[in-house]
Amino acid sequence: MTLRFSAYGQRYELPAGTDDETRARARLDEIVDQVKRGTWQPPTPIKLTPRHAAEPTFGAFAEEWFNGKARDLSPRGRDDYLWALNNHLLPYFTEMLLSEITVQTVDAYRQAKLSEGKLGGTSVNKTIARLAQILDLAVEYGYISANPARGRRRRAKSAPPRRTFLEPEQVIAVLDAAAELDREATRYKQTGRRAIMATLTLAGLRVGELAALRWQDMDLTYRKLYVRDSKTQAGVRVVPISAFLKNELIAYKAQAVASDLVFPTGTGHQRDKDNIRNRVHNPVIARANEDLAKHERPRIQAELTPHALRRTFISLLLEAGENPRNVMAWAGHSTPGVTMAIYAQVLSSPGSRELAQRLLWRPGEANGSSPA
């Protein structure tokens, strides 16, 4: 039951402390009598104790936050979080109390990172997004009332990323360059560059997926490649192998190092992304550009990465006339928007459609039938 009454020009509601109406009425009469005599005092508001008595510094809180997140992160995700924390956020904010991080502080951090000239706007924004994640938890814990790192005005201006890829005739130039390097290799050097570049470009694998690929994941008879482990659930998929790629893999297998892995190192160990980038991709692109320059043809973009070959795969499929839903599934994307808006590029060179079909479909399938 609630007691309602007026005192000193204000309305009050207090718990009666009983469900008995007679006792509640008696309690109300007592309070009203005290008000008339001027002896009644309003109850003192209860002060709520914060969840944590001592406010932590950003460094201590960020460490606690990361330890809670780390168990759910992939190795790549863990590296990405540590990059933002150790290289950028902690050096700037570590000694500040959470309540000392204000909108002005975040703006000053953004300007400081841009002034260093080491990070572009997109990378700075990634670190601010990580800061916002940490401060979201600080809001939930009651250390701060609002998140100063949230909002578009906290972000740096950034140009849209330049998405690199290969035109169909550049794919041929890259494969030819890889074959040249394979022929020049001795037993002390790694071979298989042409098969690796062909698989990245014509099967659309992520670098980690290619490094982990085993022969048991390949069905060359029925031309299927099984990606059994990926960073996303949608990434676990079956990719059709074109006749072109099948021939490349058969030729490579005949002289490959004996291993369960499809593309091991020369000593039979699993490659990592640095090995593939530095020992395979970069030398092949450099040789391809040398060959293109000799024939006075446009060079491949210097920013081309191994991941750009995955973008090339998607663009080739769409240029060849493949159903976008098939492309999405073979790329391992969960939504068509990612496939079409981020990965698909417009191929502009003459004869792109015919060459894309030759690279991705069986000979004689250029009438538009799908390998699926």
C-alpha positions in Angstrom: 0.0 0.0 0.0 1.1 3.6 -0.7 0.6 6.7 1.5 -0.2 9.8 -0.5 -0.1 13.3 1.0 1.1 16.9 0.6 3.8 18.5 2.7 5.6 21.8 2.4 4.1 22.5 -1.0 5.0 19.1 -2.6 3.2 15.8 -3.1 4.8 12.7 -1.6 4.2 9.0 -2.0 5.6 6.6 0.6 5.3 2.9 1.1 2.9 2.2 4.0 5.0 -0.7 5.3 1.8 -2.8 5.9 -1.1 -4.3 4.0 -3.5 -3.6 6.8 -5.7 -0.7 5.9 -6.3 0.4 9.5 -2.6 0.5 10.3 -1.9 2.3 7.1 -4.5 4.9 7.9 -3.0 5.4 11.4 0.5 5.8 9.9 -0.9 8.4 7.4 -2.6 10.4 10.2 0.7 10.4 12.2 2.6 11.8 9.3 0.0 14.5 8.5 0.1 15.5 12.2 3.9 15.8 12.1 3.6 17.9 8.9 1.2 20.3 10.7 3.6 20.7 13.6 6.5 21.1 11.2 8.5 18.2 12.6 8.2 15.8 9.7 11.3 15.4 7.5 11.2 13.9 4.0 13.2 10.6 3.8 16.8 10.9 2.6 17.2 9.6 -1.0 19.1 6.2 -1.1 22.4 6.5 -2.8 23.1 3.5 -5.1 26.6 2.0 -4.9 28.3 1.7 -8.3 29.1 -1.8 -9.5 32.8 -1.1 -9.0 33.9 1.1 -6.2 37.1 2.4 -7.9 37.0 3.6 -11.4 39.6 1.9 -13.5 42.0 3.4 -16.0 41.3 2.7 -19.7 44.3 0.4 -19.8 43.1 -1.8 -17.0 39.5 -1.9 -18.3 40.6 -2.6 -21.9 42.7 -5.5 -20.7 39.7 -7.0 -18.9 37.5 -6.3 -21.9 40.0 -8.1 -24.3 40.4 -11.1 -22.1 36.6 -11.5 -22.1 36.5 -11.3 -25.9 39.6 -13.3 -26.8 38.1 -16.7 -26.3 35.5 -16.0 -29.1 38.0 -14.6 -31.6 39.7 -16.3 -34.5 43.5 -16.0 -34.7 43.0 -13.3 -37.4 40.4 -11.5 -35.3 42.7 -11.6 -32.2 45.6 -10.1 -34.2 43.3 -7.3 -35.5 42.1 -6.5 -31.9 45.7 -6.5 -30.6 46.9 -4.3 -33.5 44.4 -1.6 -32.5 45.0 -1.9 -28.8 48.8 -2.3 -28.5 49.8 0.0 -31.4 47.3 2.8 -31.1 44.7 2.9 -28.3 46.8 1.9 -25.3 49.7 4.3 -26.0 47.2 7.2 -26.1 44.5 6.4 -23.5 46.1 3.8 -21.1 46.5 6.1 -18.0 43.2 8.0 -18.4 40.3 7.2 -16.2 37.3 6.1 -18.2 35.4 9.3 -17.2 38.3 11.4 -18.5 37.7 10.1 -22.1 35.4 12.7 -23.6 34.2 13.7 -27.1 37.0 16.2 -27.1 39.5 13.5 -26.1 38.4 11.2 -28.9 38.6 14.1 -31.5 42.1 14.9 -30.3 43.1 11.2 -30.7 41.8 11.1 -34.2 43.7 14.3 -35.2 46.9 13.0 -33.6 46.7 9.7 -35.5 46.1 11.5 -38.8 48.9 13.9 -38.1 51.4 11.1 -37.7 50.8 10.2 -41.3 51.1 6.5 -40.7 47.4 5.6 -40.9 44.8 6.6 -43.4 41.3 7.6 -42.5 39.9 4.1 -42.8 42.5 2.6 -40.5 42.1 5.4 -37.9 38.3 4.7 -38.0 38.9 1.0 -37.3 40.7 1.9 -34.1 38.0 4.4 -33.0 35.4 1.6 -33.7 37.4 -0.6 -31.3 37.5 2.1 -28.7 33.7 2.5 -29.0 33.3 -1.2 -28.4 35.3 -1.0 -25.2 33.4 2.1 -24.0 30.1 0.5 -24.7 30.9 -1.9 -21.9 32.0 1.0 -19.6 28.5 2.5 -20.1 26.8 -0.8 -19.2 29.0 -1.0 -16.0 28.0 2.5 -15.0 31.4 4.1 -15.2 30.3 6.7 -17.9 26.8 7.8 -18.9 27.3 8.0 -22.7 29.9 6.6 -25.2 32.1 9.5 -26.4 33.5 7.4 -29.3 30.1 6.8 -30.9 28.8 9.0 -33.8 29.8 9.8 -37.3 31.5 13.0 -36.2 34.1 11.0 -34.4 35.2 9.4 -37.6 37.9 10.6 -40.0 37.1 11.3 -43.6 38.2 8.4 -45.7 38.2 7.8 -49.5 36.4 4.7 -50.7 38.9 1.8 -50.9 40.4 1.1 -54.3 39.5 -2.5 -55.0 42.1 -4.2 -57.2 41.6 -7.2 -59.5 42.9 -8.7 -62.7 41.4 -8.5 -66.1 41.1 -11.9 -67.9 44.1 -11.3 -70.1 46.1 -10.3 -67.0 45.2 -13.7 -65.5 46.9 -15.4 -68.4 50.0 -13.1 -68.0 50.2 -14.0 -64.3 49.9 -17.7 -64.9 52.6 -17.5 -67.6 54.9 -15.6 -65.3 54.3 -18.2 -62.5 55.2 -21.0 -65.0 58.4 -19.1 -65.9 59.4 -19.0 -62.2 58.6 -22.7 -61.8 60.8 -23.6 -64.7 63.7 -21.6 -63.2 63.3 -23.1 -59.8 65.9 -25.6 -58.5 65.4 -28.3 -55.9 66.4 -25.7 -53.3 63.5 -23.4 -54.3 59.7 -23.9 -53.9 57.7 -24.7 -57.0 54.0 -24.8 -57.7 53.5 -21.1 -58.1 51.4 -21.5 -61.2 49.1 -24.0 -59.6 48.8 -21.8 -56.5 48.0 -18.6 -58.5 45.5 -20.6 -60.6 43.7 -21.9 -57.6 43.5 -18.5 -55.9 42.2 -16.9 -59.1 39.9 -19.6 -60.5 38.5 -21.1 -57.2 38.3 -17.9 -55.2 39.9 -19.3 -52.0 41.0 -17.2 -49.1 44.7 -17.5 -48.5 44.2 -19.4 -45.3 41.8 -21.8 -47.0 44.3 -22.5 -49.7 47.1 -23.1 -47.2 45.0 -25.6 -45.3 43.7 -27.4 -48.5 44.4 -31.2 -48.6 44.2 -33.6 -51.5 41.2 -35.3 -49.8 39.4 -32.0 -50.3 39.8 -32.3 -54.1 37.6 -34.4 -56.3 39.3 -34.0 -59.7 37.1 -36.7 -61.3 33.9 -34.8 -60.6 35.6 -31.4 -60.5 34.7 -30.3 -57.0 36.8 -28.6 -54.4 35.6 -28.8 -50.7 36.3 -26.0 -48.3 35.8 -27.7 -45.0 37.1 -25.0 -42.6 36.6 -21.3 -43.0 36.3 -18.1 -40.9 32.6 -18.0 -41.5 29.8 -20.7 -41.6 29.0 -19.6 -45.2 32.6 -20.1 -46.1 32.2 -23.9 -45.7 31.3 -24.7 -49.3 31.8 -26.7 -52.5 33.5 -24.9 -55.4 33.3 -26.3 -58.9 36.7 -26.8 -60.6 36.8 -25.7 -64.2 38.4 -27.9 -66.8 41.2 -25.3 -67.1 42.0 -25.5 -63.4 41.6 -29.2 -63.3 44.4 -29.6 -65.9 46.6 -27.2 -63.9 46.1 -29.3 -60.7 46.7 -32.6 -62.5 50.0 -31.3 -64.0 51.1 -29.9 -60.6 50.2 -33.1 -58.7 52.5 -35.1 -60.9 55.6 -33.3 -59.6 54.4 -32.0 -56.2 56.1 -32.7 -52.9 54.6 -35.9 -51.3 52.2 -34.5 -48.7 48.6 -34.6 -47.6 48.6 -30.8 -48.2 48.0 -29.7 -51.7 50.4 -26.7 -51.5 53.0 -27.5 -48.8 56.4 -25.8 -48.5 59.4 -27.5 -50.1 59.9 -29.3 -46.8 56.3 -30.5 -46.6 55.0 -28.1 -44.0 51.9 -26.0 -44.2 52.4 -22.5 -45.7 51.1 -19.4 -44.0 49.9 -16.2 -45.5 53.3 -14.5 -45.4 54.9 -17.4 -47.2 52.2 -17.3 -50.0 52.5 -13.5 -50.3 56.3 -13.2 -50.2 57.4 -16.5 -51.9 54.6 -16.9 -54.5 52.3 -13.9 -55.1 54.8 -11.0 -55.0 57.5 -12.6 -57.2 54.9 -13.8 -59.7 53.3 -10.3 -60.0 56.7 -8.7 -60.4 57.6 -11.1 -63.2 54.3 -10.6 -64.9 54.8 -6.8 -64.9 58.3 -7.3 -66.4 56.8 -9.4 -69.2 53.9 -7.0 -69.8 56.3 -4.0 -69.9 58.4 -5.8 -72.6 55.3 -6.0 -74.8 54.2 -2.5 -73.9 51.0 -3.6 -72.3 49.5 -2.1 -69.1 51.1 -3.2 -65.9 49.2 -4.9 -63.1 48.3 -2.5 -60.2 51.0 -2.4 -57.6 48.5 -2.7 -54.7 47.2 -6.1 -55.9 47.1 -8.5 -53.0 46.4 -12.3 -52.9 42.9 -11.4 -51.7 42.4 -9.4 -54.9 42.5 -12.8 -56.8 39.4 -13.8 -54.9 37.8 -10.6 -56.2 39.0 -11.5 -59.7 37.3 -15.0 -59.4 33.9 -13.4 -58.6 34.2 -10.8 -61.4 35.2 -13.5 -63.9 32.2 -15.6 -63.0 29.8 -12.7 -63.4 31.4 -11.6 -66.7 31.1 -15.2 -67.9 27.3 -15.0 -67.3 27.0 -17.1 -64.1 24.0 -16.9 -61.8 24.8 -14.4 -59.0 23.3 -16.7 -56.4 25.8 -19.4 -57.5 28.6 -16.9 -57.4 27.6 -16.0 -53.8 27.6 -19.6 -52.7 30.9 -20.5 -54.4 32.6 -17.4 -52.9 31.3 -18.3 -49.4 29.3 -15.1 -48.8 26.2 -15.1 -46.6 24.5 -12.3 -48.5 24.5 -11.3 -52.2 25.1 -7.7 -51.2 28.7 -8.5 -50.2 29.3 -10.3 -53.4 27.9 -7.7 -55.7 28.8 -4.4 -53.9 32.2 -5.2 -52.6 33.8 -8.0 -54.7 32.2 -7.7 -58.2 34.2 -5.5 -60.5 33.5 -4.4 -64.1 35.8 -6.1 -66.6 36.5 -3.7 -69.4 39.1 -5.3 -71.7 38.1 -6.6 -75.2 37.1 -10.2 -75.3 36.7 -10.4 -71.5 33.5 -12.6 -71.7 35.0 -15.2 -74.0 38.2 -15.5 -72.0 36.4 -15.6 -68.7 34.3 -18.5 -70.0 37.4 -20.3 -71.2 39.0 -20.0 -67.8 36.0 -21.0 -65.7 33.8 -23.4 -67.8 34.4 -26.5 -69.8 35.5 -26.2 -73.4 32.3 -25.9 -75.4 30.2 -24.5 -72.5 30.6 -20.9 -73.7 26.9 -21.0 -74.7 26.1 -20.1 -71.1 25.5 -23.4 -69.3 26.9 -23.4 -65.8 29.4 -26.0 -64.4 27.0 -26.5 -61.5 
